[in-house]
Each structure stands twice: as C-alpha cells, then as structure tokens.
Amino acid sequence: MSEKLNLKKSYTDYVTNLRAQDTNEQHAMAQAIGSEFEAFGVIEREMLKFYGLAPNGYLIDIGCGSGRLALPISQWSELKYLGTDVVGELVQYARKTVKRPDWKFVEVDNLAIPEKDACADMVCFFSVITHLLHEQSYIYLEEARRVLKPGGTIVFSFLEFQVPCHWEQFKSTVNDTKKSSHHPLNVFVSRDAIQAWAAHLELDIVDIRNGDEPFVPLESPVTLSNGDVMKDFGNLGQSVCVLRKPVA
C-alpha cells in the first residue's frame, strides 16, 4: 500500500508545484501532462479510432490527466467514457473542462480500475506505463484485461532504448535525479518484457510501433485553437503497443 500511496503523493506534489509556479490554470494543467496538449489529444483520439474504437463504444482512459484525450473525443456524443487519475486536481479540471455530465471522471489511489468485469471495448494508457514500475504496469494490464469484453483492445504508450529519440528523455531523467529525488519516474520497457506480459496475461499482440515512426495521415485536416492546421498524424514521441483480449 505504501508504494501506491507514494505514487499518488509524487504526482500530486508535482501538479501542486506546477500550479504554484504558474497562475494560468489552463497552461499549468496542460503542462502537467506534457507538451502539445491539444495536438497530442487529437493524435490519441485518431489512434484509438484506427485501432477499432467505435463512436458508440466504451473507452476507459487510465491516467486521463487534465483531459488531453477526453476533450477532443468528447465530440463523439454516443461514446461511453471513464477517466481515472491519481491526481484529484487533474480529474476535477478534466471534468470541468470536458463538460460531459454523462461521463465519469474518478480519482483513484491504487492500481485498480473501478469498473465491473468484461464491460469495456477499449482501455488506453497514454504516458502511464512510462511512469510505473514494471510490477505496477503488469497489475494495471491485469485489470485492463479483466474489464475488457472478449475481443477488446488495450492501447498503451511506452519508452524504449531501441528508439534513439527516447534517449533524450532518459538523459533528462538522469539530470533531474542528480538535482532531486522528488520527481516522477520515467521507466523504459523492453519489447521482450511486453511479450512476456502478453503471454502470461493471455493477450494477443496486435501491433507495436516505434516512437519515431509516422502513423497514418488524418482523414481530414484539423484546425487547432491557435490556428495551426494538422494535416499529418505524426506520432506521440513514445512507442505504442496494442494488445487484444481473445474472443474465446
């Protein structure tokens, strides 16, 4: 239990410090989950669509943060959604910003998914596995398998050493560690670990894409709030793994 509580405290303290340094709530809440808040949210939405999420499906978004994915996908009026995060302030901001009273945003303090068995079509973990110990990631994937319907899909992003651009993230973490021990984890996962997890959880590996690999183009250009126009899908800067729960 102490590990779980420390995990929650670490990220809560991180967001609290950001808020203390930045009086602009919108900017601070965006920075709390990384750069390119709006653009990455669109990419995440289109990625889930590419891997089979239907507009009337049920998505569980683990580590929903301040609503980076929830905001652009809220346009899907028939989508059922559950977003969870260990930081209460992020959950409250996402709920307030997304304005979907039919959706659930839940603050959690452990590695469980607050949902019944075999009910969801897809579970996603964007920039979550990157901040967990391997044992914690495995527990979360166990939970994801439990809540998925047969044939349901897990999508998660991860960091790996075989992708050269991920080295900058590792180097940054090394520098942060030298300065202070109080910062969020950045954990790298090898593909043999993913293969072992999938085998023991009886999940099929559908796809693994490098973090520097261009994805499919957008069906149509997307204009962001700052006026920029996204014509290409690009990538998240993290590798992506797609797992599927067998039908039988």
N, C-alpha and C positions, 0 to 999 in steps of 0.2 A: 504493500500500500504506500510506503514511503516514496518509492520510485515514481508512482503515479502522481502523488501529491507534489513532489519536486518538479515533475514535468509541467504540471499545471502552474506552479508558482513561477517557474522560469519564464514561461511565455506571458503570464500575466504581468510580471515585473517588466518584461521587455516592452510590452504595449504601454504600460504606465509611464515608463521613461520617455517613450516617443511622444506621448501626449503632453508630458511636462515640457518638452523641448519645442513643441510645435503647437501654437494656439489655433491653427487652422484644422478643425476636426476632420474635414474631408481629406485633406492632404495627409494627416497623420494616420488615419485609418487605412488609406491606400498604401502608404509606406510600410505599415505594419506587416503586410503580406508580400512585399516585394515591389519591384518596379513595373511599369507598363500595366497598371491596374485594368484599364478599360480594354486595351488591345488583347492582353492575355486572356481576359474573360471571354472575349469573342472567340479566340482560338480554342479555348477549352470547350465552349459550347459546340462549336463545329466539329471538334474532335469526337465528342460523345455522340453526336449525330452520325458521324462517319462510322463509328463502331456499333451503331444499331439502336441508340436510344430514340424511341418514338415520341412524338409530341404529346401523346396521351399516356406515356409510361409513368413509372415511379422511380425517381432518382434519389439516392441517398448520397449526400455530399459531405464526406468526412473532412474536418478541417476547413469548414466553409469560410472562416475568417470574417472579413467585413463585407462579404457578398460579391467578390470578384466574378465568380461564375453565376451566382444566383441572379444578379442584376440583369445580364443580357439574356439569360434563359427564362426569365420571368415573363417574357413575351409569349411563351408557349402557355396559352390560357388553360389547357386541359392537363398540363403536366402536374403530377403529384410530387411533392418535394419535402425532404427532411434534411436540414443542415445542422451539423454539430460542430462544436469547437470547445476547447478547454478554457478559452478566454471569454469571460462573460461580457466584457465591454465590446468585443468584436461581434458577438452574437446579437447584442442589443442594437448595435449600429446597422448590421445587415437586415434585421427585422424591420427597423425604422425606414431604411433606405429602399428596400425592395418593395414594400407595401403590397404584400400578398397575404391577406388575413387567412387564407385557406392553407398556407404553407406553415411548416413547423421549423422553428429555429431553437435549438436546445443547447444549453451549456452543459458540458459533461466534465466529470473529474476522474474518469477511468477509461479503460480501453474497450469498453463495451459499446455496442450500437443499440440505442433504446428503441428497438423495434422487434416485432414478432418474427418467427421463422418463415422463410420462403414467401416473402411478400413483395420484394423489390425487383425491378428489372435491371437496374444498374447501380453499382456503388463506385464512387470515384474518390481518389486520394491525390489531390494535386498539392505538391510541396508539403506532404505529410510524412511519407516514408523517409524523405530526406532528413527529417528531424527526430527520428526514433531509433532506439537500439534495435538490433535485428530481432531480438526476442519480442519486443513490443510490436514490431511490424507483423511478425507471424501471428500474434494474438489478434491483431486487427483484421488480418486476412481471414483467419478462422471465423471471426464474427461476420465478416462480409459474406463468406460462403454460407453461413447459417441463414442470413436474412434474404439471400437471393432465391428467386424462383429457379427451378431447373431450367437451364439454358440461359440464365442471367449472366451478366458481364461485370467484371472488375477492371477498372482503368486506374493505373497509378503512375506517377512520375517518379524518377529516381536519378541520383547522381552515380556516375561510374568512372573509374580511372581510364578505361579504354577510349573514352571520348576526350580528345585533347582540350577542348574548351572548358571542360569541367575542372581542369587543374586550377584555374583562377579562383574558383570557389574554395577549393582546398587550401590554396595559398592564403586566401583572405581569412579563413578559419584559423589557420596556424598563427597568423599575425594577431587576431583577436584573442587567441588563447594566451599568447605572450603578455598581452596587456591586462587581461582579466579572465577569471574563471567563470564569470557570470554572463554567459551569452548562450543563445540557443544552439543546440547541437547541429552539425552538418555531417550526416553519415552517408558514406558511399556503399553501394550494394553491387556485388558482382553477379554476373548472369548465372554462374553455377549455383549461387545461393537462391536465386529466383527459381531455377529449375528444381532444386531440392524442395523448396517451399511448395511449389505447384504439385510435385509428385506426392508429397506427404499429405497435402490437402485435397488430393484428387481433383485438381483443376487443370484444364487444358490451357496451354499457352497458345494464344491466337496470334499475337504479334508482339515484337519488341522493336522499337525504333530508336536510333541514335539521337541524342540531344541536339546534334548539329545537322540533322537530316531534314531537308524541306519536306513539308507534308503536302497534301492535295491542295489545289487552289480553291478559294472561296467560290461558291456558286454565283455570287454577285458581289460587287464592291460594297464595303461597309464604311459609312462616314462616322468618324468618332466625334465626340463633343467638342474637341479642339479644332475641328475642321479637317484633320488628316483623313485620307481615304485609304483604307486597307484593300488592296487588290489581290494580294497573295496571302496564303495561310501562314507561311513561315513555320516557326517551331517555338517551343516553350523555353528552350535553353536547357531543358532536362530531358533525359531519355524517357520513353513511355513504354509501359508493359500493359498488355491486355490479356486477361485471363477469363476463362468461361467455365461455369459450373455445368457439368454434363447433364443432359436431359434425363438419362437413366443410369 
